[in-house]
């Protein structure tokens, strides 16, 4: 861990990373460095997109901020408190919805509250409010297998919102959806984000998704993941994907990523050949 002098760099921001690194299986023959020297500040209510080639550590950074893994270098704070483990203030949403098929929608949404021992009436009320925010009030008593893929992902967002987090960490949540549903879910997510006031860190491989969603785009290098550039997005919402400004941003991000994607592919080919 870094020295206590890092504490002087913390702030009231939603998330602060200073010198963050992660080596998986450190000290073994299987060790590999996923992240190196990550410095990042996320303001309250900001929507930050993490963009980079496969295997560059974007998801790893989310796990570290969520407190599900410990970094091997540097420090992380959330609203000035050191991140030393999971917290209901920081909710992580995965690619797979991970809903329990034997529970109803409202029981899935309120699952975290049930672990806390909250009474059923409170859990139902919180679930009803969260489902209303994602437009699924009528699905309270349905089972996950009765819902479409997009609806299941909305239930996963409702489950995260039920814990009233200050930070939403989203790991390619729309990756499995078709193009039309993905676009609808992006619009839906922006509405939910504005209503919740939470900060969002959103991992994606898709440049169009970054253009549609971000206040800032953080571009990662190939492994070990480092921050190559941070690009502010000042386009007004809702964004026209065909506007000249959107196309210019798309071209900029494509150019920023090109060399990193080439390096990532070359590394993967070398590993496969070895």
Buried (B, 14 or more C-beta within 10 A) or exposed (E): EBEEEBEEBBEEBBBBBBBBBBBBEEEEEEEBBBBBBBBBBBBBBBBBBBBBBEBBBBBBBBBBBBBEBEBBBBBBBBBEEBBEEEBBBBBBBBBBBEBEEEBBBBBBBBBBBEEEEBEEEEBBBBBBBBBEBBBBEEBBEBBBEEBEBBBBBBBBBBBBBBBBBBBBBBBBBBBBBEEEBBBBBBEBBBEBBEEBEBBBBBBBBBBBBBBBBBBBBBBBBBBBBBBBBEBEBEBEEEBEEEEEBBEEBBEBBEEBBEEBBEBBEEBBEEEEEE
